[in-house]
Amino acid sequence: MTPANAPIQPRTAWLFGVLATAFVYLYLVWPAVHGPFIFDDFPNLSALAKNGLIDSWSKLGIYLSEARSFPGRPLAMLSFVPQQASWPDNPMPFKVINLALHFLNAGLLFLLLRTVSRAMWPGRERALDWVAAVAALAWLIQPMQLSAVLLVIQRMTLLSTFFTLIGLLAYCRGLLAHTASPTRRALWMGGGVLLGTVLATLCKETGLLLPFYAWAIDATLLRNQREALPRMLSGLRKLLLWPPIIFVLAFLLWNARALNAPIATRDFTLAERLLTEGRVLFDYLVNIAIPAYGKYSVYHDDFVASRGLLDPWTTLPALLGVLLFVVIAAIARRRWPLLAFAILWFGLGHILESGPIALELYFEHRNYLPMAGPLFAIFAGLAMMAPGRLKIAAGLLAGVWMMACLLASTLVANVWSDPARLAYFNATSHPASIRAQGDYAEQLYKAGKIEQARSVMAAVAQRHPQDAGITLGVMFLDCSNGALGKKAVADTTEKLRRSAWSRLTFEGLDQLRVLASSKTCPVALDETAWLAMSDALLTNPAFRSDPIAMGTLHYQRHSLAVSRGDLATALSELDLVASHDPDPEIPRLKAKYLMDAGLADAAIDVLEHYDPTKRPLLRRLLVDDVQLNQQNISAIRARAAASPPSG
């Protein structure tokens, strides 16, 4: 029995230090859980309020099938349902769960790093436990991670990482369990890769990278253990890892067939995106290595795309740097496995979101799991291979770095705790970001500072004349302030015919529709003028090539017709919505309007002639729309029978 006054053992001391630092981090970032929903939270979580309380299997299926693509990230979306009552007024429950997941992932990462490092350096368990714990702690507190935690919708990233780490732990257990039977080892390896990849991918498509991470581990750190596998297990490993790896690489190559084709929803081609991503990756690495307040944000739409190898000039050096790292990783796999592991883990972790896919150029949350590789390699390399004096100096430097991470995370969390403060921070740290400036203007507008909000938006409109969404925002503020003129409306209408694609355009046009319907500024903007603007946008090639955009515009026109009591136009616009975006809810909405107008037979006819074959795959799997329509038909007939005859 250990006496109560016994000195703390070294192992207990470092464990206490790690846990204490983690709790300090939790205390320092806790204010951020009181912060707002922001950016992608709104379009992605709006389905929580679309159909009322999700209290039945059919409503749950409808909610999960809101995604247009397959598989639609259903596990991540399912995780938001318990917080439905808090949407959209109380972000705190959402963010607390995200923060808890972040800590849980740090624990899983510690277990994975400990497992791998113990196998790589047998007999040095105590030192390796310390290395794994410190590396996981560094990953936990790095301030860039707050983008994934505090942007609520990025629970997709957190959950995908959770299942990826569990899958990798199971895979490594099977790989390293030398005394277990081949069958048991095969079950661990197969279950880890197959089940882990499926579950991670059902949270976010980056879950497909689990086999890449597994290969990065056993091609470098666990190379000897992999080569010692029995023949059956070696064959199983190849069968588990290489088909999904080849599938992803083939998908990327297939996507790259149209490198120079224009992308309707982006202002760059895939070729330009690939040119840019070299610079993006190095920018990520710098911001991971040098934690500093003011660099971290969810808004990076101001990152300039590369238009050529020397435009900007850093493009070519960045691409050569990426190529150099690939060569180093290939050469170093045997002699310097830690270096190769760091490069492969980070690079392969970005292969999807930095590849030839029409995604945005830059998001910090893409580094959530990839940054673990370089951090572990640095800490493990210094602890296990550095000479004594260098090890002491490195330890001091690591302590300073962690203090800098805690300080930067504290400042970032303080900013995130208040919507107005967050908007001002983003606007000042990213003055060229359309989103950051728009968010700041919105906060000024909510505070009643309409003139200041207009000044912000007008300055953005001057820098981005091709974005009509900003111009519509200026019009909204002018209308709200009684300063909108007919000429501005006419000029904007003409601009909408040729403007670039922008999500802000839909939002701005819908806001102006409400103002037009309420006659807020009737001289300059009435319903006829609004219809002319929407007509102009419907002829814009950038929007015409996007079916979802066209469906959204026609739905807004339907909303205007409803507010005017024009049933025929509302139904016609809904038909056009369905022709572009076959949402199964459209026929039921049409039937509701017809029933409210006393046209029960017409409402039933709409539902009976609905064609379910045009639905997206996810919807077909999760929702029986034909059955729902039959239920609606029964309700319509019952309502019609209960209504007294007219006349």
N, C-alpha and C positions, 0 to 999 in steps of 0.2 A: 504494500500500500504506500502510495507516495505521500509524504508529509505535506501539510497545507502550506508550509513556508519553503517548500523545495524550489530551487531556481528553475526558471522556465528553460526547457530543453531547446536546442537549436531548431529542431524540426517544428516544435510547437511555436516557437517565436516567429519563424517565417510564415507559418500558416496563419497565425494571429495577425501578422502584418498585412497579408494579402486580404484577409476577410475584413479587417478594419478599413483598409483603403476602399474596398468595394462598398462598404456601408457609408463611408464618407462621400463617395461618388453618388450613391443613392440620395443622400441628404442634400447634396449640392444641386442635383438636377431635378429634384422633386418639384420645385415650383413650376417647371415646364408642363407638368400634367394638367395644370389649370389653363393652359393656352388654348388657342382656337383651332377649329378645323380650317384647312387651307388648301388651295390649289386643287389637286386631283381628288381630294376627299369628297368634294361635292358631286361631281358627275358619277363617281364610282359607288358612292354610298346612298345616293338619292333613292335607289330602289327600296331602301328600308321603309320609306314612307309612301311608296307608290300605291300599295294595295291594302293599306291598313295593317292591323296586327297580324303577324305571321303566326297563325294558330291552327293551321291545317296542313296536310301533306300537299294539297294542290297549291296553296299559297306559297309554301316553301319551294315547290318546284318552279313556280312562276318567278319567284325572287331569284333563285339560282340560275335560271335560264335567261336572265337579262343580258348576259354576255353574248355578243354576236359570234365570237369565235369558239372553237372547241379545243380543249375541254372546259374553258371558261373559269378556271381557278375556283372550283366549287367549295373546296375545303376552307380556303381563306375566307370566302364570302359567308360560308356557314358560321364561321367564328364570330361574325358581327351580329348575328341574330339575337344572342342573349342581351346585347346592349341596345336593342331596337328602341326601347322607351326613351333612351337618352339622345336619340337623333332628332333634330339637328342642333339642339339647344345646349347639350352638356357633353363636351368632348372628353371630360375627365375619365369616365370608365373605360373608354376606348384606349386612352393613352396609358392608363395604369396597367392594362393587360399587355400592351406593347412593351412597356418597360419590364414587366415581369418576364415576358418571353425573352427579352434581351439578356437578362440575368441567367435565365435557364439555358440559353444558348452558350453563354460564357462557361457555365458548368460543364456542358457537353463537350465544348471545345477543349477544356482542360483535360477531361477524360481521354479524348482522342489523342491529344498531344502527349499525354503521359504514356498511353499505350504504345504509341509509335516510338517515342524516345527511349523507353525502357527496352524495347526490342532492338533498337539500334546500338545502344550502349549498355549491354547487360552488366549487372553488378554494381551500378551506380544509382540505385533507385532514389536515394534521398536527394541527391543533387538534381536528378532529372525531374522529380516531383516539383521541386522549387522552380526549375526552368519552365515547366508546363504551366504552373500556376501563374507565374509572372507574365508569361506570354499571353495567357488567356485574360489576365487582368489588363494588360496593355491594350488588347483588342477591345475589351469592355469599355474602357474609359476614353479611347481615342475620340475626339470631339466630332469627327465626321460621321460617326455612328448615329448621332442624334437625328440626322435627317431621316434615317430608316425608322427610328423609334417614334419620333414626334409627328411625322407625316402619317396620319392614322392608317391610310389605305396601304401603306407599305408593310402592314402586318403580313401581306402576301410574301414579302421577302423574309420576314422573321420566321414565319411558319415553314416556308420552303427550306430555310437553313436548318431549322429544328429537325425536320425529317431527313435532310441530307446528312447531318452529323450523326443521327441515330443509325442511319444506313451504313455510314462509314465505320462507325464503331463495331457494328455487327460484322461487316466485311473483314475488318482487321482482326476481330476475335477468331473468325474462322481461319484466316491466313496464318495466325500465330499460335493456334492451339495444337501444338505438335503432339501432345499426348492423347488428344481426343481421337475418336474414330473418324475415318474419312467421311462417313455419312453425316456425322454431327458437324464436322467442319464445312461440308458442302451446304448443309442447311443454313448455317450462319452466313456463309459467303453469299449464297443465292438469295436468302431472305433479305440480307442487308442491301444488296444491289437492286434486286427486282422490286421488293416492296418499298424500300426507301425511295427509289426513283419515281415510282408511281405516285406515292403519297406527296413527295416534294413537288412533283409536276402538277398535281391537282391543286397546289397552292400558288405556284407560279412556274412558268415554262423553264426558268433557270434550273428547276429540279432535274432536268435532263442532263445537267452537268455532273451529277453524282459519279457516273462511271469515269469521267475525266479526272475528277479529284482522286478517285480510287487509284487510277493509273499513275497520277502524279506521285502518290505515296509509294506504291509498290515498284515503281520504276526508278526510285531514288533512295529514299530512306529505308525501305524494306526490300531492297533488291535481293539481298542474300536470302531472305526468308522466302521470297517469291520463287527464286531459282531452286530452292530446296523442296518445293511442293511435290507430292507424289504425282505421277503422270495423270491420274484421273482428275485430281484437283487442278492441276495446271491447265488441262483441257477445259474444265469447267470455268476457270477464271477467264480464259480467252473468250468463251461463249458468253459470259456475263458482260464483259467490258467492251469487246470490239464491235458487236452489232450496233449498240446504241451510239458508240463513238462514230462509227462509219455513217450511221443514219444522220446524225447532226451535221457532220462534215458534208455529206451529200446534199442536205437541205441548204446549207450555206452556199455551196457551189451552184446549186440550182437557182438560188436567189440572185447570185452574182451574174446570171446570164444577161441581165438588163442593167448593167452598171451605169450606162450613160443616159438611160431613159429618165425623163422628168417624173417627179413624184408629186401628185396633185396636192398633198397635204404638207409638203416640205418645200423649203427654198434651196434644197441641195439635191444632187443625184446620189446614188449609191456609191459611185466612184469618188465623189467629193467627200462623202461620209467616211469612206475607208482612208482617204488621205488625211482627214481630220483626226481620226481616232488615235493615231500615234501621238499627236500632241496632247490629246485628252488623257491618255494613259500616263504620260509623264507628269501632267498636271496633277492627276490623282496621287501619284507617288510622292510628289513634293508636298502636297497638302497632308498626306499621311505622316511623312517624316518630320515635318515642321509644323506642329500644332500652333496655330495663331488665331486669335479672335479677329473676326471680320472677313474670314475667307469662306466660311461654311454657310450654305444656303440651299433651299430647294429650287431656287431660281437661277438657272444657268443658260437661259435662252439667249444671253448676250455673248456666248462663246462663238467666236467667228469661225465659220467653216473655211476649210482650205479649198481654194479654187484651182490650185496647181501645185507642183512640187516646190515652188519658191514663192507661193502666195497664200499665207505669209512665208517668210524665209525659213521659219522654224519647222516647216512641214517636212522637208527632206532630211534634216538631221534627226528629227523624231522618228521617222520611218526607218532610217539607217540604225538608230538606236534599238528599235524593236527587233530588227533583223539580227543585230549583234547579240542581243539577249537570247534569241532563239538558238543561235550558233553556240553561245556559251553553255546554255542548258544541255544541248546535245553532247557537247564535249565533256561537261562536268558531271554527267550522271554517275560515273563510277568513282572518279577521284575526289570530287567535291559535291557529294550528294545533297548537302544542305543548300548550297547555292543553286543547284539545278532544281531542287524542290521549290525554293522560293519563287524562282522564275516561272516554273510550270504551273504551280498552284495559282499564282496571280494572273498569269496570262490566260490559262485555260478557263479561269473563272470569269474572264471577260469575253470569251470567244463568241458567245451568242450576242450579247448586248453591244459589243463593239464590232460586230461583223456586218456583212452586207444585208442588213434588215432595215427597213424604213422607220427606225426609231429615232427619237431625238438624240442629239449629239452627246449630252453630258447630264448625268445624274449622280449625285454622291452615293445614294443607296446601292448603286451597282458594286460598290467596294465592300459591302457588308461582310461577306464571307471571304472574298479574295484577299483582303488585306491580312488575314490570319497567317498566310504562308510566309511573307517577308518578315512579319513581326517575330514569328517563332524562329525562323532561321537566324535572325540577328541575335536574339537572346540565347538560343542554344549554341550558336557558334562561339559567342564570347564566353559563355559559361564553361563549355566543354573543351575548347581548344586554345583559348587565349592564355598567354603566360601570366604569372601572378600579378605583376604590377599593372599590366594592361587590363587585367580582369578587375582590379580595384578601380581603376580610372573609368572603365566601362560601366561598372556598377554605379559610380557616382553620376555619370552622364545619364544612365538609364533613370536614376532617381529624379534628376532635373527634368528629364523629358516627361516623366509621369506627372510631376508637379505642374508642368506646362499644360499637359492634357487636362488635368483637373481644373486648372484656372480657366482655360479656354472653354471647357464644357460648362463650367459655372456661368460664365458670361453668356454663352449661347443659350443656356437654359433660362437665364434671366430674361433674355430678349424674347424667347418663345412664350414666356408666361403671360404676355399682354399683347392683344391683337394690334393695338396702335403702335406699340414699341417695335413689334416684329415687322410691321409694314414699313416703318421709318428706317429700321436697320437694313432691310432688304433693298429699299429704294436708294439709300446712300451708298451701300456697298456694291450695288449692281446698277449704276445709273443708266446703263444701256439696255437693261432688261425691260421688255415691254410688260411682262407679267408683274415684276416688282413695282414698276411705276403705276400700273393699273390698280394693284392692291393698295398702294399708298393713297392714290386718289380716292378710292372707295372709302378708306378710313377717314379721310378728310371730309368727304361728303357726309358720312354718317355723323361726324362731329359738327355739321352745319357750316363747314368752311368751304362753301361752294366755289368761291373765286380762287382759293388756293388749289382746290382739286382741279379746276379748269386749267390753271397755269401748268400744273404737272402734266395733264393729258395733252395740252396744246404743244408742250415742249417735246413730248414723245411723238406726237403726230408729225412734227416738223422733222424729226430724225428718221421716222419710218413712214414716209408718204405713201408707200405701197400697201399699207395695212389699213383697210377701211374700217376695221373694228375699232381702232383708236379714234378715228374721225366720228364714228357713231357715238362713242363715249363722250366726246366733246359736245356733240349735238344734244345728248341727254342732259348734260350739265347746263348748257345754254337754255334749253327748254325749261328745266327746273328753275332757272334763275330769271326767266322771262326775257331772255336776250337772243332767242333763236330767230333768224330771218329766213325769208323764202329763198333767197339766193343760196344760202348755205345748204338748204335742203336740196335744191336743184343740182348744185355742184356735187354733193355727196351721192345723189342718185346716179349721176353720170359716172362717178368714180367707182361705184359698186359694179359696173359692167366689166371692169378690167382689173380689179384689185386682186391681190394675192390671197390664197386661202388662209383663214385665221379663225380660230374658235371664238375669238372676241367678237367677230362679226355676227354670229348667231345670238350671242348674249346681248350685244348692243341693239340689234334689230328687234329683239323681243322686248327689251326695256322700252324702246320707242313705240312699239305697238301698244303697250299699256298706256303710255302718255297720250298717244293719238286717240285711243278709245275714251280716255277720261277727259279729253279736250283741255289738257293742261296748257298747251300753246296752240289754240285752234287756227290762228291766222297763218302760221308757218307750217304746222304739222297736223293735218287732219288724216282721216282714215284713207282718203284717196291718195294723198301724198305718200303715206306709208306703203300702200299697195304698189305704188309706182317704184318705190325703193326695192321692195321684195321682187317685183318683176325684173328689175335690172339685175339683181343678184342671181335670179334663176337663169339668166342668159350668160352669166360669167362662166367661161370654160373651166376655171379652177374649181368651181363648185359643182358644175354639171357632171364632172367626172367622178364625183364622190356620192354614191347612192344615199349614204346616211345623211349627208349634208342636204341633199334634195328633199329627203323625207322630212327632215327637221324644218326646212323652210315652208313646205306645204302644211305641216302641222301648225306652224305659227299663223299661216293664212287661215287655216280652219278655225283657230282660236278667235281671230278677229271676226270671222263670219258668225260664230256662236254669240259673241258679245253684241252683234248687230241683230240677232234673231233671224239670220238668213240661213234657214235649214238646208236649202238646195245647194248653196255654195259650200257650206260646211261639209255636207256629204260628198260633194265632188272633190273637195280638197283632201278628204280622208281617203278617197279612192286613189288619188295621186300619191299620198303617203305610202299606201300599201303597195303600189306599183314599184316604188323605189326601195322600200324597206318593209317586207312582209311581216309586220308585227301582228301576231294573232289577236292582240287586244283591240285592234282597229275595228274588226267586224262587230265585236260586242259593244264598242263605243257607238258605232253607227246604229245598232239595234236599240241602244238606250235612247238616243235622240229621237228615233222613229217612234218608239213607245211613248215617250214623253209628249210627242205630237199627236198621239192617239192613233197611230198607224201600226197596230199590232201585227197585222198580216204581213206588212212590208218588213217589219223587224224580224219576224220569224223567217221570212224568205232569205234575208241576208245571212242569218245564222245557218240555215239549212244548206245553202249553196257555198259555204266556206270551203276552200280547198286547202287541206292541212299539209299537202306535199311540199309547199314552198317554204315551210318553216326551217329555221336553222337546225342543225343536227342536235345541238344541246337541248333545244326546246322539244324536239320530237322524243328525246329520251326521257325527259323529266315531266312533261305535262301532256295530259290527254285533253287537248283542246276540243275535240269533237264531243267528248263527254261533258265538258264545261258548257259548250254551246247548247247541248240538249237540256242541261239543267236550266240555262237561261230561257230556253223555249218554253219549258214547263212553267217557269215563273211568269213569263209573259202571258201565257194562256190563262193561268190562274188569276192574274191581275185583270186581264180583259174580261173574264167571266164575272169577276166581282164588281166591275165598274158598271154603273147604271147606263142603259142605252141613251145616246144623245137624242135630243129633240123630243 
